[in-house]
Amino acid sequence: MNLCEILAINLKYYRKKYNLSQEKFAEILGTSLSYLNQIENNKVDVKSSTIDKFAKNINEYDKNANIKSEDLVRYSKNHITNFNRIDERKKN
């Protein structure tokens, strides 16, 4: 497993942990929806400075998170999710 695959697993994990759609999570991370989608689907390499920015922005979103850049590229089998779509549309 390479670092980009691990980053994808970890970003999906945090997105699900906070129950956020890709759209909302991309906004929090400070990136576009299409770029987050590419990362989560392992279709793009990510610069270390971008990973730093993601960790910083997650920590700003959740003041108790204390996530470091290396946490986003460290493998943890506990972070593998059976990911269902999180949709922010309100149900009637």
Backbone as JSON Lines, residues from 0, in Angstrom:
{"i":0,"aa":"M","n":[0.85,-1.17,0.0],"ca":[0.0,0.0,0.0],"c":[0.9,1.24,0.0]}
{"i":1,"aa":"N","n":[0.6,2.21,-0.88],"ca":[1.42,3.41,-0.94],"c":[0.81,4.54,-0.1]}
{"i":2,"aa":"L","n":[1.55,5.64,0.03],"ca":[1.11,6.74,0.89],"c":[-0.18,7.38,0.4]}
{"i":3,"aa":"C","n":[-0.37,7.46,-0.91],"ca":[-1.6,8.05,-1.44],"c":[-2.81,7.2,-1.09]}
{"i":4,"aa":"E","n":[-2.66,5.9,-1.11],"ca":[-3.76,5.01,-0.71],"c":[-4.07,5.16,0.77]}
{"i":5,"aa":"I","n":[-3.04,5.3,1.57],"ca":[-3.23,5.48,3.02],"c":[-3.89,6.83,3.29]}
{"i":6,"aa":"L","n":[-3.45,7.87,2.59],"ca":[-4.08,9.19,2.74],"c":[-5.56,9.11,2.4]}
{"i":7,"aa":"A","n":[-5.9,8.41,1.33],"ca":[-7.31,8.27,0.93],"c":[-8.11,7.59,2.03]}
{"i":8,"aa":"I","n":[-7.58,6.51,2.59],"ca":[-8.25,5.8,3.68],"c":[-8.48,6.73,4.86]}
{"i":9,"aa":"N","n":[-7.44,7.48,5.23],"ca":[-7.54,8.34,6.4],"c":[-8.49,9.52,6.18]}
{"i":10,"aa":"L","n":[-8.47,10.11,4.99],"ca":[-9.4,11.21,4.73],"c":[-10.84,10.72,4.75]}
{"i":11,"aa":"K","n":[-11.09,9.55,4.18],"ca":[-12.44,8.97,4.24],"c":[-12.85,8.71,5.69]}
{"i":12,"aa":"Y","n":[-11.9,8.22,6.47],"ca":[-12.17,7.94,7.88],"c":[-12.59,9.22,8.61]}
{"i":13,"aa":"Y","n":[-11.83,10.3,8.44],"ca":[-12.17,11.55,9.14],"c":[-13.46,12.15,8.61]}
{"i":14,"aa":"R","n":[-13.7,12.02,7.33],"ca":[-14.95,12.52,6.76],"c":[-16.14,11.79,7.37]}
{"i":15,"aa":"K","n":[-16.01,10.46,7.49],"ca":[-17.1,9.69,8.08],"c":[-17.21,9.97,9.59]}
{"i":16,"aa":"K","n":[-16.07,10.12,10.26],"ca":[-16.07,10.41,11.7],"c":[-16.88,11.67,12.0]}
{"i":17,"aa":"Y","n":[-16.71,12.68,11.14],"ca":[-17.42,13.94,11.34],"c":[-18.76,13.99,10.6]}
{"i":18,"aa":"N","n":[-19.11,12.88,9.94],"ca":[-20.38,12.76,9.23],"c":[-20.56,13.9,8.22]}
{"i":19,"aa":"L","n":[-19.55,14.08,7.38],"ca":[-19.55,15.17,6.41],"c":[-19.63,14.64,4.98]}
{"i":20,"aa":"S","n":[-20.31,15.38,4.14],"ca":[-20.3,15.07,2.71],"c":[-18.94,15.42,2.13]}
{"i":21,"aa":"Q","n":[-18.66,14.94,0.94],"ca":[-17.41,15.32,0.29],"c":[-17.36,16.83,0.07]}
{"i":22,"aa":"E","n":[-18.5,17.4,-0.29],"ca":[-18.55,18.84,-0.54],"c":[-18.14,19.63,0.7]}
{"i":23,"aa":"K","n":[-18.73,19.3,1.84],"ca":[-18.44,20.01,3.08],"c":[-17.01,19.74,3.54]}
{"i":24,"aa":"F","n":[-16.55,18.49,3.43],"ca":[-15.2,18.15,3.86],"c":[-14.16,18.86,2.98]}
{"i":25,"aa":"A","n":[-14.41,18.93,1.68],"ca":[-13.51,19.65,0.77],"c":[-13.4,21.11,1.19]}
{"i":26,"aa":"E","n":[-14.53,21.7,1.56],"ca":[-14.54,23.09,2.03],"c":[-13.68,23.24,3.29]}
{"i":27,"aa":"I","n":[-13.83,22.33,4.22],"ca":[-13.05,22.36,5.47],"c":[-11.56,22.2,5.17]}
{"i":28,"aa":"L","n":[-11.23,21.29,4.26],"ca":[-9.82,21.04,3.92],"c":[-9.21,22.19,3.13]}
{"i":29,"aa":"G","n":[-10.06,23.03,2.54],"ca":[-9.56,24.14,1.73],"c":[-9.17,23.7,0.33]}
{"i":30,"aa":"T","n":[-9.95,22.76,-0.21],"ca":[-9.67,22.25,-1.55],"c":[-10.99,22.12,-2.31]}
{"i":31,"aa":"S","n":[-10.89,21.75,-3.56],"ca":[-12.11,21.59,-4.37],"c":[-12.68,20.18,-4.19]}
{"i":32,"aa":"L","n":[-13.95,20.06,-4.47],"ca":[-14.62,18.77,-4.42],"c":[-13.97,17.79,-5.39]}
{"i":33,"aa":"S","n":[-13.66,18.25,-6.59],"ca":[-13.08,17.33,-7.59],"c":[-11.7,16.83,-7.15]}
{"i":34,"aa":"Y","n":[-10.91,17.71,-6.51],"ca":[-9.58,17.28,-6.04],"c":[-9.71,16.28,-4.9]}
{"i":35,"aa":"L","n":[-10.62,16.53,-3.95],"ca":[-10.84,15.58,-2.87],"c":[-11.3,14.24,-3.43]}
{"i":36,"aa":"N","n":[-12.18,14.27,-4.4],"ca":[-12.66,13.03,-5.02],"c":[-11.5,12.27,-5.66]}
{"i":37,"aa":"Q","n":[-10.61,12.98,-6.34],"ca":[-9.45,12.34,-6.96],"c":[-8.54,11.73,-5.9]}
{"i":38,"aa":"I","n":[-8.36,12.43,-4.78],"ca":[-7.52,11.91,-3.7],"c":[-8.15,10.64,-3.12]}
{"i":39,"aa":"E","n":[-9.44,10.71,-2.81],"ca":[-10.12,9.57,-2.2],"c":[-10.17,8.36,-3.13]}
{"i":40,"aa":"N","n":[-10.08,8.59,-4.43],"ca":[-10.09,7.5,-5.39],"c":[-8.69,7.17,-5.91]}
{"i":41,"aa":"N","n":[-7.67,7.71,-5.22],"ca":[-6.27,7.4,-5.5],"c":[-5.9,7.66,-6.96]}
{"i":42,"aa":"K","n":[-6.34,8.8,-7.48],"ca":[-6.06,9.14,-8.87],"c":[-5.08,10.3,-9.01]}
{"i":43,"aa":"V","n":[-4.53,10.78,-7.88],"ca":[-3.63,11.92,-7.93],"c":[-2.61,11.81,-6.8]}
{"i":44,"aa":"D","n":[-1.4,12.29,-7.07],"ca":[-0.38,12.39,-6.02],"c":[-0.58,13.71,-5.29]}
{"i":45,"aa":"V","n":[-0.32,13.71,-4.01],"ca":[-0.56,14.89,-3.18],"c":[0.77,15.37,-2.61]}
{"i":46,"aa":"K","n":[1.01,16.68,-2.7],"ca":[2.22,17.27,-2.15],"c":[2.19,17.23,-0.62]}
{"i":47,"aa":"S","n":[3.35,17.17,-0.03],"ca":[3.43,17.16,1.43],"c":[2.87,18.46,2.02]}
{"i":48,"aa":"S","n":[3.03,19.57,1.32],"ca":[2.49,20.85,1.81],"c":[0.97,20.81,1.84]}
{"i":49,"aa":"T","n":[0.37,20.09,0.93],"ca":[-1.09,19.94,0.91],"c":[-1.55,19.1,2.09]}
{"i":50,"aa":"I","n":[-0.81,18.05,2.4],"ca":[-1.13,17.2,3.56],"c":[-1.01,18.03,4.84]}
{"i":51,"aa":"D","n":[0.01,18.87,4.91],"ca":[0.16,19.77,6.07],"c":[-1.07,20.67,6.2]}
{"i":52,"aa":"K","n":[-1.5,21.22,5.09],"ca":[-2.68,22.11,5.09],"c":[-3.93,21.36,5.54]}
{"i":53,"aa":"F","n":[-4.09,20.13,5.07],"ca":[-5.26,19.33,5.45],"c":[-5.28,19.09,6.96]}
{"i":54,"aa":"A","n":[-4.14,18.7,7.52],"ca":[-4.07,18.46,8.97],"c":[-4.41,19.73,9.74]}
{"i":55,"aa":"K","n":[-3.84,20.84,9.33],"ca":[-4.1,22.13,9.98],"c":[-5.6,22.47,9.92]}
{"i":56,"aa":"N","n":[-6.21,22.28,8.77],"ca":[-7.62,22.63,8.61],"c":[-8.55,21.7,9.37]}
{"i":57,"aa":"I","n":[-8.21,20.43,9.47],"ca":[-9.01,19.51,10.29],"c":[-8.93,19.95,11.75]}
{"i":58,"aa":"N","n":[-7.75,20.33,12.19],"ca":[-7.58,20.78,13.58],"c":[-8.33,22.08,13.85]}
{"i":59,"aa":"E","n":[-8.44,22.94,12.85],"ca":[-9.23,24.16,13.02],"c":[-10.72,23.83,13.09]}
{"i":60,"aa":"Y","n":[-11.14,22.82,12.34],"ca":[-12.54,22.4,12.37],"c":[-12.88,21.74,13.71]}
{"i":61,"aa":"D","n":[-11.99,20.87,14.18],"ca":[-12.19,20.18,15.46],"c":[-11.01,20.53,16.36]}
{"i":62,"aa":"K","n":[-11.24,21.46,17.25],"ca":[-10.17,21.96,18.13],"c":[-9.56,20.86,19.0]}
{"i":63,"aa":"N","n":[-10.24,19.73,19.17],"ca":[-9.73,18.63,19.99],"c":[-9.01,17.56,19.18]}
{"i":64,"aa":"A","n":[-8.93,17.73,17.86],"ca":[-8.39,16.68,16.99],"c":[-6.9,16.44,17.18]}
{"i":65,"aa":"N","n":[-6.09,17.48,17.18],"ca":[-4.64,17.37,17.32],"c":[-4.02,16.39,16.31]}
{"i":66,"aa":"I","n":[-4.45,16.5,15.06],"ca":[-3.95,15.65,13.98],"c":[-2.68,16.26,13.41]}
{"i":67,"aa":"K","n":[-1.68,15.43,13.22],"ca":[-0.43,15.85,12.6],"c":[-0.41,15.33,11.16]}
{"i":68,"aa":"S","n":[0.39,15.95,10.35],"ca":[0.49,15.54,8.94],"c":[0.8,14.06,8.81]}
{"i":69,"aa":"E","n":[1.72,13.6,9.65],"ca":[2.1,12.18,9.56],"c":[0.94,11.24,9.93]}
{"i":70,"aa":"D","n":[-0.02,11.73,10.7],"ca":[-1.18,10.91,11.03],"c":[-2.02,10.62,9.79]}
{"i":71,"aa":"L","n":[-2.0,11.54,8.83],"ca":[-2.79,11.36,7.62],"c":[-2.16,10.36,6.65]}
{"i":72,"aa":"V","n":[-0.89,10.04,6.84],"ca":[-0.23,9.07,5.97],"c":[0.27,7.86,6.74]}
{"i":73,"aa":"R","n":[-0.25,7.67,7.94],"ca":[0.08,6.5,8.76],"c":[-1.07,5.51,8.65]}
{"i":74,"aa":"Y","n":[-0.75,4.28,8.31],"ca":[-1.77,3.26,8.14],"c":[-2.32,2.79,9.48]}
{"i":75,"aa":"S","n":[-3.63,2.69,9.55],"ca":[-4.31,2.1,10.69],"c":[-5.49,1.3,10.15]}
{"i":76,"aa":"K","n":[-5.5,0.0,10.43],"ca":[-6.6,-0.82,9.92],"c":[-7.93,-0.37,10.52]}
{"i":77,"aa":"N","n":[-7.9,0.35,11.64],"ca":[-9.13,0.87,12.25],"c":[-9.74,2.01,11.45]}
{"i":78,"aa":"H","n":[-8.98,2.56,10.51],"ca":[-9.48,3.67,9.7],"c":[-10.16,3.22,8.41]}
{"i":79,"aa":"I","n":[-10.12,1.94,8.13],"ca":[-10.78,1.44,6.94],"c":[-12.28,1.42,7.2]}
{"i":80,"aa":"T","n":[-13.02,2.07,6.31],"ca":[-14.46,2.2,6.51],"c":[-15.23,1.51,5.39]}
{"i":81,"aa":"N","n":[-16.39,1.04,5.72],"ca":[-17.37,0.65,4.71],"c":[-18.16,1.92,4.46]}
{"i":82,"aa":"F","n":[-17.74,2.65,3.43],"ca":[-18.21,4.01,3.27],"c":[-19.52,4.06,2.52]}
{"i":83,"aa":"N","n":[-20.52,4.62,3.16],"ca":[-21.79,4.92,2.51],"c":[-21.81,6.41,2.22]}
{"i":84,"aa":"R","n":[-22.57,6.79,1.23],"ca":[-22.67,8.2,0.86],"c":[-23.26,8.99,2.01]}
{"i":85,"aa":"I","n":[-22.64,10.13,2.29],"ca":[-23.17,11.07,3.27],"c":[-23.72,12.23,2.48]}
{"i":86,"aa":"D","n":[-25.0,12.44,2.6],"ca":[-25.67,13.46,1.83],"c":[-26.24,14.5,2.76]}
{"i":87,"aa":"E","n":[-25.99,15.76,2.45],"ca":[-26.47,16.82,3.33],"c":[-27.88,17.28,2.97]}
{"i":88,"aa":"R","n":[-28.45,16.72,1.91],"ca":[-29.82,17.11,1.57],"c":[-30.77,16.65,2.66]}
{"i":89,"aa":"K","n":[-31.71,17.52,2.95],"ca":[-32.68,17.2,4.0],"c":[-33.72,16.24,3.46]}
{"i":90,"aa":"K","n":[-34.08,15.29,4.28],"ca":[-35.12,14.34,3.9],"c":[-36.47,14.92,4.31]}
{"i":91,"aa":"N","n":[-37.44,14.75,3.43],"ca":[-38.8,15.25,3.72],"c":[-39.58,14.27,4.53]}
